Amino acid sequence: MYYFDQEKFIERFGNWPNNNLLEEELECRMVHKSGEIVFLNIKISESRINDKAVLTELDGEIQDITTQKKVWEQIDLINPGYTSVLQAGYNWLTIVDIDGNYIYVNKALEKALGYSSEELIGQNIFSFVHESDNGKAANHFSKFINNKPFVSKPFRFRCKNGSWRWIEILMVDLYGDPMIQGIVINARDITERVLINKEIKASEEKHRLLFNTSPFPKYILEPNSFKIVDVNDAMMQFYGYTREELLTMSAKDLRPNEEIDKLVQASKTFNFRQGP
């Protein structure tokens, strides 16, 4: 154990035998036989003691995160504010060469996608991208390599079980850095967000279809001004105005004077029920 991490390790280790796992993860440094400092992430899931309250077993996993730490350090040297952006959910870390072949993948990516590092190292990243997104993703990567402007778009990535995950990425060129020698790609899973947006869009299209094809006159208003912002065909047929004419009017223009107060009151009641 690295000298400056020993106290932290002993303190955390003292909690684990009692299954006090509120802080079940510990990042610490170890000294390799070669003298090199290695960064480890220790995560404990369960501890066991015997009838004499002596710790007998710890279940969990230990990950070597040395490469990942070096990447963060190098990025932080280039742009001190960038690591906090990357760490905000972009926890899948890979390093590829300028052709897009995997050099390194971290455990978070392995666990999420189901591949082992051995299955990915040497493979081309674009062979895992959905065929509908492959061309765009490869084009964006090429522009990045050649320092040309582009707007990165999410794309689908194939998991080992054959399913697809929507991901978005951030890239950092550390190919010239002797410690990294590659393109660092940080990714995060946005599948849930994409699916929710698709459901919302499908719902909006469904309501739009019902609105447009309804045989009854329908319009959409701005809640405070009562300005008409959209109408269906039945509305135009019923009132005899064109769409352009109706869009310059308010709902008050279509009501007799004696009914305007009722319209305003009905709108207030509706807004009250809807909430702020």
RACOR-V517896 format. One record per residue. RES is the residue in one letter. SS is DSSP state (H for helix, E for strand, - for the rest). D_CENTER is the distance of its C-alpha to the mean C-alpha in Angstrom with 2 decimals. Layout:
res=<RES,RES>
ss=<SS,SS>
d_center=<D_CENTER,D_CENTER>
//
This chain:
res=<M,Y,Y,F,D,Q,E,K,F,I,E,R,F,G,N,W,P,N,N,N,L,L,E,E,E,L,E,C,R,M,V,H,K,S,G,E,I,V,F,L,N,I,K,I,S,E,S,R,I,N,D,K,A,V,L,T,E,L,D,G,E,I,Q,D,I,T,T,Q,K,K,V,W,E,Q,I,D,L,I,N,P,G,Y,T,S,V,L,Q,A,G,Y,N,W,L,T,I,V,D,I,D,G,N,Y,I,Y,V,N,K,A,L,E,K,A,L,G,Y,S,S,E,E,L,I,G,Q,N,I,F,S,F,V,H,E,S,D,N,G,K,A,A,N,H,F,S,K,F,I,N,N,K,P,F,V,S,K,P,F,R,F,R,C,K,N,G,S,W,R,W,I,E,I,L,M,V,D,L,Y,G,D,P,M,I,Q,G,I,V,I,N,A,R,D,I,T,E,R,V,L,I,N,K,E,I,K,A,S,E,E,K,H,R,L,L,F,N,T,S,P,F,P,K,Y,I,L,E,P,N,S,F,K,I,V,D,V,N,D,A,M,M,Q,F,Y,G,Y,T,R,E,E,L,L,T,M,S,A,K,D,L,R,P,N,E,E,I,D,K,L,V,Q,A,S,K,T,F,N,F,R,Q,G,P>
ss=<-,-,H,H,H,H,H,H,H,H,H,H,H,H,H,H,-,-,-,-,-,-,-,-,E,E,E,E,E,E,E,-,-,-,-,-,E,E,E,E,E,E,E,E,E,E,E,E,E,-,-,-,-,-,E,E,E,E,E,E,E,E,E,E,-,H,H,H,H,H,H,H,H,H,H,H,H,H,-,-,-,H,H,H,H,H,H,-,-,-,-,E,E,E,E,E,-,-,-,-,E,E,E,E,E,-,H,H,H,H,H,H,H,-,-,-,H,H,H,H,-,-,-,E,H,H,H,H,E,-,H,H,H,H,H,H,H,H,H,H,H,H,H,H,H,-,-,-,-,-,-,-,-,-,E,E,E,E,-,-,-,-,-,E,E,E,E,E,E,E,E,E,E,E,-,-,-,-,-,-,-,E,E,E,E,E,E,E,E,-,H,H,H,H,H,H,H,H,H,H,H,H,H,H,H,H,H,H,H,H,H,H,H,-,-,-,-,-,E,E,E,-,-,-,-,-,E,E,E,E,E,-,H,H,H,H,H,H,H,-,-,-,H,H,H,H,-,-,-,E,H,H,H,H,-,-,H,H,H,H,H,H,H,H,H,H,H,H,H,H,H,H,H,H,-,->
d_center=<35.36,34.95,37.42,35.20,32.80,35.63,36.03,32.36,32.44,35.72,34.53,31.38,33.48,35.93,33.48,32.22,35.58,35.47,32.03,30.83,27.25,25.57,24.91,24.60,22.86,24.89,24.32,27.71,29.75,32.41,35.21,35.50,39.00,38.82,38.31,34.73,32.30,29.48,26.34,25.54,23.04,25.05,23.60,26.28,25.91,29.61,32.98,36.47,39.86,43.40,46.16,47.07,43.62,43.06,39.62,39.82,36.31,32.69,29.92,26.59,25.21,25.59,23.27,24.47,21.89,24.47,22.91,19.55,21.56,23.60,20.68,19.45,23.10,23.67,20.68,21.84,25.30,24.18,21.94,22.17,19.40,16.78,16.09,14.91,12.25,11.18,11.50,9.20,6.48,7.34,9.77,10.64,13.65,16.06,19.14,20.79,24.12,24.83,25.19,21.74,23.27,21.57,23.33,21.14,18.14,17.20,17.54,13.92,13.38,16.78,16.16,12.95,14.55,18.13,19.72,21.93,22.12,25.54,24.24,21.88,23.97,25.98,24.03,22.58,18.83,19.55,21.53,18.39,16.81,17.76,21.05,20.02,17.31,19.29,21.55,19.08,16.90,20.24,21.56,18.77,19.28,23.00,22.76,20.85,23.59,26.23,24.90,24.62,22.34,19.47,16.30,13.43,12.05,9.41,11.55,12.42,13.27,16.09,16.22,19.69,20.55,20.17,17.14,14.27,10.51,8.43,6.68,6.60,8.99,11.35,14.93,17.94,21.41,23.36,25.62,28.60,27.95,30.41,28.29,25.17,26.57,23.42,20.27,17.46,14.06,11.01,7.94,4.68,4.53,3.64,7.38,8.31,7.34,9.16,11.91,12.52,12.93,15.23,17.16,17.68,18.87,21.11,22.52,23.25,24.97,26.96,28.18,28.94,31.02,32.85,33.50,34.89,37.01,38.41,42.24,42.26,41.89,38.44,36.98,33.97,34.86,33.55,34.15,36.29,38.16,38.58,37.99,37.42,34.19,34.44,37.10,37.71,40.73,42.70,42.49,44.05,46.72,47.60,48.03,49.18,46.94,44.71,40.95,41.40,44.10,42.17,39.16,41.58,42.79,41.82,42.34,45.32,47.05,47.15,48.62,52.22,52.81,53.66,50.27,48.05,48.22,47.13,44.14,43.10,43.65,41.70,38.73,38.91,39.13,36.08,34.01,35.26,34.16,30.70,30.27,29.04>
//
